[in-house]
Every structure is written in C-alpha cells, then in structure tokens.
Amino acid sequence: MKNNNIVITIGRQFGSGGRELGRLLSKRLGYQFYDKELLLEAAKKTDLSPEFFKNSDERVPRFLGGTVSFAMGCNPYTIFSGPSSIGDDSINRALNDMILSVAEKGRCIIVGRCADYVLRHHQLLVSIFVHSPIEECAARIMKRGESITKQSAIALAQKTNKLRAEYYNFYTDKTWGSASSYHLCIDSSLMSMDTLADTIVNYIRQRFPSE
C-alpha cells in the first residue's frame, strides 16, 4: 500500500483508555476515527446482520469453541468448514477490506480489529498499544458504568483482554500486548490523556516530518 495517508492503529487493554485516546488524537490531528463504525460499514458489504458482526467482534472463530493460545497468522478457513466458520470468515474478510478501504481514503485512526497487522505493509503506519495496571483499568470501567464493584470490573477486564488476545494471536503472526508487536506501547496511568496525545502527536511529526 503506497499513499500519503498516515494511519494510527490502537490496540488496547480493556479499560486502559485506548478508545478515549484515539478520539482525542482524532480531534487533535483532524483524522477520521473508526471503532465500532467499522463493524457497521463492514456489515453493509455482506449479507450478515450488524448484530452478527457485533456478537463476533474481536473474537476467535466459533468453530474453535474454546481457547486459542497460538498464532496462525493466516486464514484457516481452507481447513475448517461449517456454517459458523463461513460466517466468521465473512466477518473477517469484510473487516479487513474495510480497514484497507478507510486507510486508502484518508488519514485515520483505527481501534482494534487487528488493524496494525492488516496494514502492516502501509508505509505511514503508527501502531500503538495502550495498557494500564489492572486497578487503574477497573477504576475507569467503573467510572464508565460498565461494572458496579472493583472486583467485577477486574473480572470483566481480564475476560475481555483474554478474548482480545486470542483473537489477535489467531489472526496475526504477532503477540497481543507484546512490545515487539507495536511501534509504541504506552502505560496510560502515567500521564493524563492530553499529555499522552501531545506525546504521540509529537512522535508522528518527528517521524514523518515531510508529511
């Protein structure tokens, strides 16, 4: 992929503020922001309902029926077959096509969905992973009203992170959350979101001075 569109991808632990950071960067830089929007747009390209996309969002194919602890880095659907694998294959292909499409259209920020891997050959890619101590994530989850107690917030974060890791590790040849998988790994508990956004904007301007 060769164009002059800088694309920022954000992987994130649940509750770390990755989406919030992405929206803030979108406002600072004037880039389009894509998160759940990708699901809706991708659903329009298939015969599958948006609800089906939502239920399969950042999940490993259902034919596996359990934990995936290895990275395949390829599409496995020539090996597995069945109704659910066909549905999951359609979702994955549609999402990948949508990610490639929005990256071609203009400068943008994409949250999750293995976007850093899908765009791994994009010359102006900035891949970021946002993490935070579990207690900090729990506090943010509770503030958002997604859990009432700290214990339930921690459990929700751990479950969601496990699903995201399985999804990422299955569809890529990298490891979710590993520093070697991204250009920048950021602990969101160490600075304010505004300061983090300023730091990333400065990084982009230093890395791509002619852009």
QUIZISUL-V953776 format. One line per field, one symbol per residue. ss: DSSP state (H for helix, E for strand, - for the rest). phi: phi as a letter, one per 20 degrees, with the letter a starting at -180 (. if undefined). Layout:
# QUIZISUL-V953776
ss=???
phi=???
This chain:
# QUIZISUL-V953776
ss=------EEEEEE-----HHHHHHHHHHHH--EEE-HHHHHHHHH-----HHHHHH------HHH------------------HHHHHHHHHHHHHHHHHHHHHHH--EEEE---HHHH------EEEEEEE--HHHHHHHHHH------HHHHHHHHHHHHHHHHHHHHHH-------HHH--EEEE-----HHHHHHHHHHHHHHH----
phi=.cbdefcddcebffnenffffffffgffemefdccfgfffffffeceefgfffffdflcfgfffmreddcdembeeffeebpgffffffffffffffffffffffrfbccemllfffgdfeffdecdccdcaggffffffffffnebedfffffffffffffffffffffecdcdgnfgfecfcdcefeebfffffffffffgffffcfed
